[in-house]
Amino acid sequence: MSAIVESFQRITRDRPDCPLVFLAGTGQALTAADLWRAHEIEMGRLRQAGLGAGDLLVSATGNRPDLIARTVACRALGIALMAVDAGATRSEIDALAARFGAAAAMVPRETTARRRGTPEDFELVAGPGERHDYRGAAMLKLTSGSTGLPRATFTTESQLVADSRQIARAMGFGPTDTQLAAIPLSHAYGFSVLVVPLLLQGTPFVLRESFVPQQLTADARAFDVRRFPGVPFMFEHLLQHPPEEPWPAGLQRLVSAGAPLDAAVARAFHERFGVKVHAFYGTTEGGGITYDDSDDPAIADTVGRPIDGVTVSLRPEADVPGGRVHIRSAAVSAGYVGADQGDFQDDGFLAGDYGTVDANGRLTLSGRVSSFINVAGRKVQPAEVEAVLREMPTVIDVRVTGARDDRRGEHVVACLVRRPGSAPLTTIAVRQFCASRLASHKIPRAVVFVDAIPLTPRGKTDRAALDALIRSHTTDGQ
């Protein structure tokens, strides 16, 4: 029997009336028995549609309890699951289903009179092409696809289980530690930190379909929430728009992952609310890697030490301090589906991140392999330039990227968000500020001022939207 099904069956047998999912918008609570019955209904639905072992199901239902029941049903039937963002369009879902040979997809009904929050909002449709056989896979986890088409990892159940158990041990949470689920459950981060721990050890969570910042502290009080796994923009928003009520006394374990959390934001958050935001680092391909378990607020610029069961080493590369992060773990996926396996090497995974390790074994990330800007043969790390620009008192957010340059290959472009009510800022002023702090080839040649940095539903920078913003704005700073 599936380890996930067996574990959840045991929870249902021993604690049938234990509430596991609290629906914050309605106040309804779903017990272990409720979810078990929902999984049985889901199994019947999948069987009736002709799905069985080795088939792939694409699920686009977002942050709903359906995903929990569907996960158990798929494990019981040997079906591989691909969870996608709720915001995916029907054409995007169809393209994924065709590309990866899905047998079926769970999609929103195309009707103008949907009854929000009911199973009737979604329908099971057949895949548009030939079915592929994914026997042995529990999930096909999509990468973020920041460049080109997203890839999918062939992830077994043992790898899913190993990842969630390693994360739970490292973060120290169990069946009594209610979590707040505001990040996408479809993302590898949300699935491993929220969905699988609920099925393996009965860790409950409060569920919202999306991040509602003005409700966060109220939810924490109402449901005695202990833990909040979030992404950087959530903590940045709470800092910029603090709740009127005091921070909930029980909500003392905050975790940030999915993208780097600026150290200045982490320190300011602790000063404002008296609670530290703990950094967590992982990849879709390799699962959880490091975690900052220190309660010292001064430690804010690292992603912590490797969690138990994970070995981290740095592979040296020219002109890069430290090296590229390589990991070995029982949670590392089996590889990409139908794609180059070059990054899966030496019994592990070579991540797309550079980093350094200090004397205490803490890892500090220094940038992405794909993000380096090549200016006349010299590498420019966007994070270094962004750190300098964040020192400007009138700047509250920034992203740095490269633009094509016929003479130098690329030049540096900065996209800035000015602090509301601050004095006007110009390209010349930005370049002058950088002149004494950065080498000349690292200074932005172009500056674009925007109201907000575009983000994906997962809280990462939306690179396509950012590029479009840069193209659509003038760069004279006026």
PyMOL commands that set and color helices and strands:
alter all, ss='L'
color gray80, all
select helices_A, chain A and resi 3-14+32-48+66-77+90-99+119-121+157-171+188-201+213-222+232-240+263-273+369-371+382-389+427-435+440-442+463-472
alter helices_A, ss='H'
color red, helices_A
select strands_A, chain A and resi 19-23+28-31+56-59+80-83+104-108+122-126+139-142+152-155+179-181+205-207+227-230+253-256+277-283+287-291+305-306+310-317+320-329+344-345+348-357+363-368+373-375+378-380+395-405+409-418+446-450
alter strands_A, ss='S'
color yellow, strands_A
deselect
rebuild
show_as cartoon
